[in-house]
């Protein structure tokens, strides 16, 4: 059986749990408290030298890390991962956008504001840039979704899962989503998918 090492509030881990749920794949969930350094132990670093969740242990005992790589591995050959060359590239395009233009701003602001008791002076100084970058990413998404129900190919897929994970909890970073009607409609479509699970869901 697959084993997922995860932290339930992580959007990156949530992407993997969403894919596992959509595909109906059984797995064992091992919770790791990243706030207590449980991914920095020698035992965990032997599984993932980068010391992060999510980390997926395959049936043969080997491990895959980085959320985008994990969800692509799981979805390969299923309707969630396009077979066509161009739609595959478009899916990867949005997944890279999420990791480089979305997650570093929205996820970081969420973590700082929702989980830390107090920001450091450097974080306080950097926060306006994080918020600016997050809104820039949301603007790009809103423009695309104003003309498309989903991110790629007109159907629900990996790009939607990758972007939904941190977007639907962006308000926890004090991002105002009320001015993004297309994003809100898209989030409702994602949440209405069969087999949908919430970010706090435990297998």
Phi, psi and omega per residue, in radians:
X1 nan 2.595 3.050
X2 -1.172 2.557 3.049
X3 -2.195 2.174 3.140
X4 -1.883 2.109 3.027
X5 -1.620 2.117 -2.921
X6 -2.656 2.914 3.040
X7 -2.237 2.138 -2.865
X8 -1.106 -0.476 -3.124
X9 -1.505 -0.044 -3.118
X10 -1.357 2.215 3.043
X11 -1.164 -0.612 3.119
X12 -1.126 -0.714 3.066
X13 -1.185 -0.623 3.137
X14 -1.069 -0.627 3.084
X15 -0.964 -0.798 -3.109
X16 -1.148 -0.758 3.137
X17 -1.134 -0.591 3.077
X18 -1.117 -0.790 3.136
X19 -1.130 -0.786 3.117
X20 -1.025 -0.712 3.137
X21 -1.183 -0.783 -3.131
X22 -1.062 -0.632 -3.087
X23 -1.587 -0.079 3.118
X24 1.143 0.569 -3.096
X25 -1.565 2.224 3.098
X26 -1.277 2.554 3.118
X27 -2.767 2.768 3.034
X28 -1.703 2.300 -3.138
X29 -1.793 2.158 3.068
X30 -2.000 1.993 -3.092
X31 -1.431 2.358 3.124
X32 -2.197 2.127 -3.130
X33 -1.461 1.775 -3.100
X34 -1.182 -0.437 -3.139
X35 -1.283 -0.313 3.112
X36 -1.820 0.148 3.076
X37 1.338 0.365 -3.070
X38 -1.258 -0.182 3.058
X39 -1.712 0.131 -3.124
X40 -1.943 0.160 3.123
X41 -1.368 2.736 3.083
X42 -0.992 -0.621 -3.128
X43 -1.136 -0.753 -3.138
X44 -1.279 -0.694 -3.135
X45 -1.108 -0.388 3.043
X46 -1.221 -0.431 3.096
X47 -1.520 -0.720 -3.124
X48 -2.458 1.814 -3.076
X49 -1.106 -0.261 3.105
X50 -1.484 -0.159 3.045
X51 1.108 0.749 -3.099
X52 -2.356 2.755 2.933
X53 -1.837 2.734 0.003
X54 -1.389 2.622 2.989
X55 -2.292 2.277 -3.095
X56 -1.929 2.172 3.035
X57 -1.661 2.178 -3.130
X58 -1.443 2.991 -3.092
X59 -1.060 -0.476 -3.124
X60 -1.510 0.049 3.111
X61 1.620 -0.137 3.088
X62 -1.386 2.926 -3.035
X63 -2.244 2.574 3.009
X64 -2.172 2.353 3.049
X65 -2.249 3.009 -2.951
X66 1.391 2.085 -2.997
X67 -1.005 -0.710 -3.135
X68 -1.102 -0.715 3.122
X69 -1.167 -0.696 -3.122
X70 -1.128 -0.837 -3.082
X71 -1.211 -0.532 3.079
X72 -1.196 -0.726 3.098
X73 -1.026 -0.812 -3.099
X74 -1.172 -0.647 -3.014
X75 -1.571 -0.185 -3.130
X76 -0.915 2.243 3.121
X77 1.462 0.067 3.101
X78 -1.974 2.929 3.113
X79 -1.067 -0.310 -3.141
X80 -1.249 -0.446 -3.126
X81 -1.970 1.985 -3.059
X82 -1.062 2.574 3.094
X83 -1.565 -0.529 -3.104
X84 -1.206 2.430 -3.061
X85 -1.016 -0.790 -3.079
X86 -1.216 -0.742 -3.130
X87 -1.244 -0.486 3.006
X88 -1.098 -0.803 3.139
X89 -1.110 -0.682 3.125
X90 -1.163 -0.640 3.081
X91 -1.107 -0.826 3.100
X92 -1.100 -0.626 3.102
X93 -0.982 -0.836 -3.126
X94 -1.272 -0.562 3.080
X95 -1.170 -0.680 3.069
X96 -1.189 -0.691 3.070
X97 -0.997 -0.756 -3.138
X98 -1.068 -0.741 -3.075
X99 -1.332 -0.533 -3.043
X100 -1.800 -0.520 -3.043
X101 -2.029 -0.163 -3.040
X102 -2.064 -1.101 -3.066
X103 -1.014 -0.736 -3.119
X104 -1.103 -0.312 -3.114
X105 -1.841 -0.992 -3.064
X106 -1.218 -0.791 -3.118
X107 -1.190 -0.703 -3.126
X108 -1.173 -0.779 3.103
X109 -1.071 -0.693 3.097
X110 -1.062 -0.813 -3.115
X111 -1.102 -0.803 -3.109
X112 -1.078 -0.798 -3.012
X113 -1.461 -0.493 -3.008
X114 -1.714 -0.434 -3.001
X115 -2.067 -0.408 -3.111
X116 -1.600 2.364 3.132
X117 -1.171 -0.520 -3.129
X118 -2.753 2.472 3.118
X119 -1.473 2.596 3.027
X120 -1.314 2.853 3.083
X121 -0.988 -0.670 3.116
X122 -1.155 -0.682 3.093
X123 -1.151 -0.732 3.089
X124 -1.021 -0.701 -3.122
X125 -1.226 -0.609 -3.074
X126 -1.477 -0.351 -3.034
X127 -0.970 -0.774 3.124
X128 -1.002 -0.634 3.094
X129 -1.189 -0.637 3.092
X130 -1.126 -0.750 3.132
X131 -1.155 -0.733 3.116
X132 -1.062 -0.784 3.126
X133 -1.134 -0.660 3.114
X134 -1.127 -0.770 3.112
X135 -1.158 -0.590 3.089
X136 -1.098 -0.726 3.109
X137 -1.143 -0.737 3.117
X138 -1.107 -0.631 3.095
X139 -1.091 -0.736 3.111
X140 -1.095 -0.782 3.131
X141 -1.100 -0.776 -3.119
X142 -1.055 -0.761 3.137
X143 -1.072 -0.760 -3.136
X144 -1.180 -0.760 -3.072
X145 -1.313 -0.267 3.065
X146 -1.186 -0.289 -3.137
X147 -2.095 -0.043 -3.072
X148 -2.453 2.412 3.096
X149 -1.272 -0.561 3.123
X150 -2.348 3.019 -3.017
X151 -1.331 -0.576 -3.057
X152 -2.407 2.270 2.952
X153 1.186 0.216 3.090
X154 1.299 0.184 -3.137
X155 -2.470 2.766 -3.124
X156 -1.126 2.305 -3.112
X157 -2.776 -2.881 -3.055
X158 -1.064 -0.621 3.141
X159 -1.085 -0.690 3.116
X160 -1.164 -0.751 3.119
X161 -1.064 -0.792 -3.116
X162 -1.055 -0.730 -3.077
X163 -1.474 -0.483 3.140
X164 -1.153 -0.638 -2.968
X165 -0.899 -0.922 -3.126
X166 -1.632 -0.378 3.135
X167 -1.167 -0.714 -3.040
X168 -1.268 -0.203 3.046
X169 -2.002 0.290 -3.117
X170 -1.071 -0.491 3.118
X171 -1.086 -0.408 3.102
X172 -1.228 -0.277 3.005
X173 -1.727 0.210 3.129
X174 1.177 0.491 2.963
X175 -1.424 2.348 -3.137
X176 -1.567 1.868 -3.118
X177 -1.585 -0.009 -3.062
X178 -1.151 -0.390 -3.118
X179 -1.617 0.246 -3.127
X180 -2.148 1.304 -3.072
X181 -1.078 -0.630 -3.118
X182 -1.232 -0.658 3.079
X183 -1.136 -0.740 -3.140
X184 -1.122 -0.702 3.104
X185 -1.144 -0.694 3.098
X186 -1.133 -0.754 3.125
X187 -1.063 -0.653 3.094
X188 -1.141 -0.661 3.100
X189 -1.145 -0.716 3.117
X190 -1.120 -0.792 -3.104
X191 -1.149 -0.375 -3.128
X192 -1.554 0.008 3.123
X193 -1.115 2.468 3.047
X194 -0.994 2.514 3.105
X195 1.234 0.242 3.106
X196 -1.097 2.464 3.031
X197 -2.198 2.697 3.130
X198 -1.501 2.912 -3.069
X199 -1.130 -0.438 -3.124
X200 -1.609 0.038 -3.089
X201 -1.153 2.350 3.066
X202 -1.983 2.306 -3.122
X203 -1.165 nan nan
